[in-house]
Amino acid sequence: MCGIVAYLGSKPAQNLLLEGLKRLEYRGYDSAGLAVVDRSGLRVIKAVGRVSNLEDALEDLGGLQGSLGIAHTRWATHGGVTESNAHPHRDDRHGIAIVHNGIIENYAAIKTYLEDKGHTFTSQTDTEVLAMLISELYAPAEGVDLFAAVQAALKEVTGAYAIAVVCEKEPNTLVVARKGSPLMVGIGNNEFIVASDASAIVAHTTQAFALDDYNVVRITHDGFKTADINNVPVTPKIMQLEFELQEIELGGYAHFMQKEIHEQPKSLANCLRGRIDRRDGKIILGGLAPLAKDLTRARRIILTAQGTALHAAMIGEYLFEDLAKVPAVAEYASEFRYRNPIVEEGSVVVAVSQSGETADTLAALSEAKERGAIALGVINVVGSSIARETDAGVYLRVGPEIGVASTKAFTGQVAALTMIALFLGRRRFTSADQTADLLAHLEAVPDKIARALEHDALVRKVAERYCERENWLFLGRGYNYPTALEGALKLKEISYIHAEGMPAAEMKHGPIALINEGMPAVFIANKGRQYDKVMSNIQEVKSRGGHIIAVATEGDTDITKYAQDVLYIPDIPEPLSPLLTVIPLQLLAYHAAVLRGHDVDKPRNLAKSVTVE
């Protein structure tokens, strides 16, 4: 959940490290720091708060020289948000510094051992314990250099880690390693850039490799050596980074979230491109083709995810049962592996994650695989941990998502799950004509999203009317019950307004007691099988003083009799409707947050990629 960037080359490290931290700040922004090895040795500078605070501290000091350095932006786990707990952490003997993403679970026992050895600690973090352990094992006179000391230390720790380590006694060496937390090495022109994800690398090189679990890499000016913690050589697979620098820049928008909401017509078109053969009524998913027969015989689908991805998975549950006639269930990944889940023969587990690094989802996937399930991934980041762990899968291809509150990844996930459901349905019972009809509507979704986005100014006016209200309800039925959950989550994440999402019919079984005069109640009331039921639920809320904000289908004038505000979307078949109904909800949350003066892209206490449990 933290951001790591490291550099070894011929350029001054400081500016490159700061640039990388700014690109990674969405991963954590409690504090930031960097360490540079120069002619005078190891120098470490840290600051509480945003990367800009670190930048100011460096300016006050006149900057740091040196072309080897490591840097970090923190999302706190062990220890409060203080300068002493900020990374990098250093040892007390050899001039070793480390940055770390993850959790060392047995740090307390190791700390006691190291204190008995005479080491003195200055922070509350598990990371400082790892720095001291490496220091304790470091013995260059006995042939234990930094690379070997890191390998030896990692044999002793339990937990997850991505680390970058430097030592002033080895001023031309950078050592990096990972288990359970993402890390990649960018290979430039006589330089190397290491980072938690490609956004900090792509400005300098498009050639990179991702570390696998237990990989340790020694990087010098002469090149790199990769091995596991037992020093068994590893040959990494070098890949071409698939996005360009402009995709992670604002490009005239006020916030990344705003940009990513408005990118959805393009991002969804990219997700669908080359995968739809409407003439023959086929879905072309090359990643699933080798397992097509096994998937067709699936007896149960388990979708596992967290947060926004879970809401997409819940929509997937409806899609698989409706379009493919396969029993399906969406599960919180964080709960799945702790309750002895039943994974029967013929089960397929689908892990849904934007980053492909979500720790809970990765653990749930591994648990299901251990029990014999076929493992699929619906992932955005190529080469991510979940992508490598699955038997097959579908990449979203929506481009990098920087805003912490997910938007275009959600619509990409729903579109990918729709295609997988149709892929199975066509092979099980759906005719080519039926499939072709739905595919035609699916192909039209990007243009319809663009039409929904034309109401941006109207959504802002609605947000102005209600953004000071501290309690909201979001209600939907069928396919749009999960969409209601997603709308409530978006409002909570970035505007800090308390909001509850629920099935519209559930509201009168208790939550209706919350309704008071003027309370905003957002109903997803598009045309569908349960439209009349939703209209009844609307009247129940309105009669008790609630103010109705309705997401409705274009041409529906009846809804205006009951709703104070109506946000229209184009007509669309019900299974595809969440791809459109979510758009006004994203805009509503965005504008409410801006109007309340919040940092939309960096909401408090949240990080983009949750790589710890």
Backbone hydrogen bonds, N-H to C=O, Kabsch-Sander energy under -0.5 kcal/mol:
donor,donor_aa,acceptor,acceptor_aa,energy
3,G,73,T,-2.6
5,V,71,A,-1.9
6,A,194,V,-2.5
7,Y,69,G,-2.8
8,L,192,F,-1.9
9,G,67,S,-1.6
13,A,66,G,-2.9
16,L,12,P,-0.7
17,L,13,A,-2.7
18,L,14,Q,-2.5
19,E,15,N,-2.3
20,G,16,L,-2.2
21,L,17,L,-2.5
22,K,18,L,-2.2
23,R,19,E,-1.6
24,L,20,G,-1.3
25,E,21,L,-0.7
25,E,22,K,-0.5
27,R,24,L,-2.6
28,G,25,E,-1.7
30,D,74,R,-3.4
31,S,74,R,-0.7
32,A,47,A,-2.7
33,G,72,H,-2.1
34,L,45,I,-2.6
35,A,70,I,-2.9
36,V,43,R,-2.3
37,V,68,L,-2.5
38,D,36,V,-0.6
38,D,41,G,-2.7
41,G,38,D,-1.7
43,R,36,V,-2.3
45,I,34,L,-2.7
47,A,32,A,-2.8
49,G,30,D,-3.2
53,N,50,R,-1.2
54,L,50,R,-1.1
55,E,51,V,-2.4
56,D,52,S,-2.0
57,A,53,N,-2.1
58,L,54,L,-2.3
59,E,55,E,-2.1
60,D,56,D,-2.3
61,L,57,A,-1.3
62,G,58,L,-0.6
62,G,59,E,-1.0
63,G,58,L,-2.5
68,L,37,V,-0.6
69,G,7,Y,-2.3
70,I,35,A,-2.3
71,A,5,V,-2.6
72,H,33,G,-2.3
73,T,3,G,-2.1
74,R,31,S,-3.0
79,G,77,T,-0.6
82,T,80,G,-1.4
86,A,82,T,-0.9
86,A,83,E,-0.5
89,H,98,I,-2.4
91,D,96,I,-2.2
97,A,166,V,-2.4
98,I,89,H,-2.6
99,V,164,A,-2.0
101,N,162,A,-2.2
103,I,160,A,-0.5
105,E,103,I,-0.9
105,E,158,T,-2.3
106,N,158,T,-0.9
107,Y,104,I,-1.3
110,I,106,N,-1.8
111,K,107,Y,-2.8
112,T,108,A,-2.1
113,Y,109,A,-1.9
114,L,110,I,-2.5
115,E,111,K,-2.6
116,D,112,T,-1.8
117,K,113,Y,-0.9
118,G,115,E,-1.4
119,H,114,L,-2.2
129,V,125,T,-0.6
130,L,126,D,-1.4
131,A,127,T,-2.2
132,M,128,E,-2.3
133,L,129,V,-2.2
134,I,130,L,-2.4
135,S,131,A,-1.9
136,E,132,M,-2.6
137,L,133,L,-1.8
138,Y,134,I,-1.3
139,A,144,V,-2.0
142,E,139,A,-1.8
143,G,140,P,-1.5
144,V,139,A,-2.4
145,D,143,G,-1.0
149,A,145,D,-2.7
150,V,146,L,-2.4
151,Q,147,F,-2.1
152,A,148,A,-2.5
153,A,149,A,-2.5
154,L,150,V,-2.4
155,K,151,Q,-1.0
156,E,153,A,-1.5
157,V,153,A,-0.6
160,A,103,I,-2.1
161,Y,179,K,-3.1
162,A,101,N,-1.2
163,I,177,A,-2.6
164,A,99,V,-1.7
165,V,175,V,-3.0
166,V,97,A,-2.2
168,E,95,G,-2.3
169,K,94,H,-0.5
170,E,167,C,-1.7
173,T,170,E,-1.7
174,L,219,I,-2.3
175,V,165,V,-2.3
176,V,217,V,-2.2
177,A,163,I,-1.8
178,R,215,N,-1.6
179,K,161,Y,-3.4
181,S,161,Y,-0.8
184,M,195,A,-2.5
185,V,209,F,-2.9
186,G,184,M,-0.5
186,G,193,I,-3.8
187,I,207,Q,-2.9
188,G,186,G,-0.7
188,G,191,E,-2.6
190,N,188,G,-1.2
192,F,8,L,-2.5
193,I,186,G,-1.9
194,V,6,A,-2.5
195,A,184,M,-2.3
196,S,4,I,-1.7
200,A,197,D,-1.4
201,I,198,A,-1.8
202,V,198,A,-2.5
204,H,201,I,-2.6
205,T,201,I,-1.7
208,A,206,T,-0.5
208,A,239,M,-2.1
209,F,185,V,-2.0
211,L,183,L,-2.4
214,Y,178,R,-2.0
215,N,178,R,-0.7
215,N,212,D,-2.0
216,V,227,A,-3.4
217,V,176,V,-3.3
218,R,225,K,-2.8
219,I,174,L,-3.2
219,I,217,V,-0.6
220,T,223,G,-3.0
223,G,220,T,-1.5
225,K,218,R,-2.4
227,A,216,V,-2.5
228,D,232,V,-1.7
229,I,214,Y,-0.7
231,N,228,D,-2.2
234,V,226,T,-2.7
238,I,236,P,-0.7
239,M,208,A,-3.6
241,L,206,T,-3.0
241,L,239,M,-0.6
247,E,244,E,-1.5
248,I,245,L,-1.9
249,E,246,Q,-1.2
253,Y,250,L,-1.3
259,K,255,H,-2.1
260,E,256,F,-3.0
261,I,257,M,-2.3
262,H,258,Q,-2.1
263,E,259,K,-1.2
264,Q,261,I,-1.1
266,K,263,E,-0.6
267,S,263,E,-3.1
268,L,264,Q,-2.6
269,A,265,P,-1.5
270,N,266,K,-2.2
271,C,267,S,-1.9
272,L,268,L,-2.0
273,R,269,A,-1.9
275,R,272,L,-2.2
277,D,275,R,-0.5
277,D,282,K,-2.8
278,R,276,I,-0.6
281,G,277,D,-0.6
282,K,277,D,-2.6
284,I,275,R,-2.7
285,L,283,I,-0.8
286,G,284,I,-0.5
288,L,285,L,-1.5
289,A,285,L,-1.2
291,L,288,L,-1.7
292,A,289,A,-1.6
295,L,291,L,-2.9
296,T,292,A,-2.1
297,R,293,K,-1.3
298,A,295,L,-1.6
299,R,346,G,-2.4
300,R,346,G,-1.3
301,I,327,P,-2.6
302,I,348,V,-3.3
303,L,301,I,-0.5
303,L,329,V,-3.0
304,T,302,I,-0.5
304,T,350,V,-2.6
305,A,331,E,-1.7
309,A,306,Q,-1.1
310,L,306,Q,-0.6
310,L,307,G,-0.7
311,H,307,G,-1.4
312,A,308,T,-1.9
313,A,309,A,-2.3
314,M,310,L,-2.4
315,I,311,H,-1.7
316,G,312,A,-2.2
317,E,313,A,-1.9
318,Y,314,M,-1.3
319,L,315,I,-2.3
320,F,316,G,-2.9
321,E,317,E,-1.7
322,D,318,Y,-2.5
323,L,319,L,-3.1
324,A,319,L,-0.7
324,A,320,F,-1.0
326,V,320,F,-1.8
329,V,301,I,-2.0
331,E,303,L,-3.4
333,A,305,A,-2.3
335,E,332,Y,-1.1
336,F,332,Y,-1.8
337,R,333,A,-0.8
338,Y,335,E,-1.0
339,R,336,F,-1.0
343,V,341,P,-0.7
344,E,342,I,-0.6
347,S,344,E,-1.5
348,V,300,R,-2.4
349,V,374,I,-3.1
350,V,302,I,-3.3
351,A,349,V,-0.6
351,A,376,L,-2.8
352,V,304,T,-2.2
352,V,350,V,-0.5
353,S,351,A,-0.5
353,S,378,V,-2.2
359,A,610,V,-2.1
362,L,358,T,-2.6
363,A,359,A,-2.4
364,A,360,D,-2.4
365,L,361,T,-2.3
366,S,362,L,-2.2
367,E,363,A,-2.1
368,A,364,A,-2.3
369,K,365,L,-2.4
370,E,366,S,-2.3
371,R,367,E,-1.1
372,G,369,K,-2.0
373,A,368,A,-2.3
374,I,347,S,-2.1
376,L,349,V,-3.1
376,L,374,I,-0.5
377,G,392,A,-1.2
378,V,351,A,-2.9
379,I,377,G,-0.5
379,I,394,V,-1.3
380,N,353,S,-0.8
380,N,354,Q,-1.4
381,V,354,Q,-1.2
382,V,380,N,-0.7
384,S,381,V,-1.5
386,I,356,G,-2.9
388,R,384,S,-2.0
389,E,385,S,-1.5
390,T,386,I,-1.6
391,D,375,A,-2.1
392,A,375,A,-1.3
394,V,377,G,-2.7
396,L,379,I,-2.4
402,I,400,P,-0.5
404,V,601,D,-1.0
406,S,404,V,-0.8
411,T,407,T,-1.7
412,G,408,K,-2.0
413,Q,409,A,-2.7
414,V,410,F,-2.5
415,A,411,T,-2.3
416,A,412,G,-2.6
417,L,413,Q,-2.6
418,T,414,V,-2.1
419,M,415,A,-2.2
420,I,416,A,-2.3
421,A,417,L,-2.4
422,L,418,T,-2.4
423,F,419,M,-2.6
424,L,420,I,-2.2
425,G,421,A,-2.9
426,R,422,L,-2.8
427,R,423,F,-0.8
428,R,424,L,-1.0
428,R,425,G,-0.6
429,F,425,G,-2.7
430,T,425,G,-2.7
435,T,431,S,-2.3
436,A,432,A,-2.8
437,D,433,D,-2.1
438,L,434,Q,-1.8
439,L,435,T,-2.6
440,A,436,A,-2.1
441,H,437,D,-1.6
442,L,438,L,-2.3
443,E,439,L,-2.6
444,A,440,A,-1.0
445,V,442,L,-1.3
448,K,444,A,-1.8
449,I,445,V,-2.8
450,A,446,P,-1.9
451,R,447,D,-1.6
452,A,448,K,-2.3
453,L,449,I,-2.3
454,E,450,A,-0.7
454,E,451,R,-0.9
455,H,452,A,-1.4
456,D,453,L,-1.5
459,V,455,H,-2.4
460,R,456,D,-2.1
461,K,457,A,-1.7
462,V,458,L,-1.9
463,A,459,V,-2.5
464,E,460,R,-2.5
465,R,461,K,-1.5
466,Y,462,V,-1.3
467,C,463,A,-2.2
469,R,466,Y,-2.2
472,W,498,H,-1.9
473,L,520,P,-2.0
474,F,500,E,-2.8
475,L,522,V,-3.2
476,G,502,M,-1.4
480,N,477,R,-2.1
481,Y,478,G,-2.0
483,T,479,Y,-0.5
484,A,480,N,-1.5
485,L,481,Y,-1.8
486,E,482,P,-2.2
487,G,483,T,-2.5
488,A,484,A,-2.3
489,L,485,L,-2.4
490,K,486,E,-2.5
491,L,487,G,-1.9
492,K,488,A,-2.3
493,E,489,L,-3.0
494,I,490,K,-1.7
495,S,491,L,-1.8
496,Y,491,L,-0.6
496,Y,492,K,-1.1
497,I,491,L,-1.0
498,H,470,E,-1.3
500,E,472,W,-1.8
502,M,474,F,-2.0
504,A,476,G,-2.1
506,E,503,P,-1.1
507,M,503,P,-0.9
507,M,504,A,-0.6
508,K,505,A,-0.6
509,H,506,E,-2.1
510,G,507,M,-0.5
512,I,507,M,-2.1
513,A,510,G,-2.1
514,L,511,P,-2.4
515,I,512,I,-1.3
518,G,545,G,-3.1
519,M,516,N,-2.1
521,A,547,H,-2.8
522,V,473,L,-3.4
523,F,521,A,-0.7
523,F,549,I,-2.4
524,I,475,L,-2.7
525,A,523,F,-1.0
525,A,551,V,-2.5
531,Y,528,G,-1.6
534,V,530,Q,-2.4
535,M,531,Y,-2.3
536,S,532,D,-1.7
537,N,533,K,-2.0
538,I,534,V,-2.5
539,Q,535,M,-1.9
540,E,536,S,-1.7
541,V,537,N,-1.7
542,K,538,I,-2.8
543,S,539,Q,-2.3
544,R,541,V,-1.2
545,G,542,K,-1.8
546,G,541,V,-2.0
547,H,519,M,-2.5
548,I,546,G,-0.6
549,I,521,A,-2.4
549,I,547,H,-0.5
550,A,548,I,-0.6
550,A,565,D,-2.8
551,V,523,F,-2.8
552,A,550,A,-0.7
552,A,567,L,-1.8
553,T,525,A,-0.5
554,E,569,I,-2.7
556,D,553,T,-2.1
557,T,555,G,-1.0
560,T,557,T,-1.0
561,K,558,D,-1.8
562,Y,559,I,-1.5
563,A,559,I,-2.0
564,Q,548,I,-1.1
565,D,548,I,-2.0
567,L,550,A,-3.4
568,Y,566,V,-0.6
569,I,552,A,-2.3
576,L,573,P,-1.6
577,S,573,P,-0.7
577,S,574,E,-1.3
579,L,576,L,-1.5
580,L,577,S,-1.9
581,T,577,S,-2.9
582,V,578,P,-1.5
583,I,580,L,-1.3
585,L,581,T,-0.7
586,Q,582,V,-2.3
587,L,583,I,-2.2
588,L,584,P,-2.4
589,A,585,L,-2.1
590,Y,586,Q,-2.4
591,H,587,L,-2.8
592,A,588,L,-2.2
593,A,589,A,-2.3
594,V,590,Y,-2.2
595,L,591,H,-2.8
596,R,592,A,-1.6
597,G,594,V,-1.4
598,H,593,A,-2.4
600,V,598,H,-1.1
606,L,603,P,-1.5
608,K,26,Y,-1.8
610,V,608,K,-0.6
611,T,609,S,-1.3
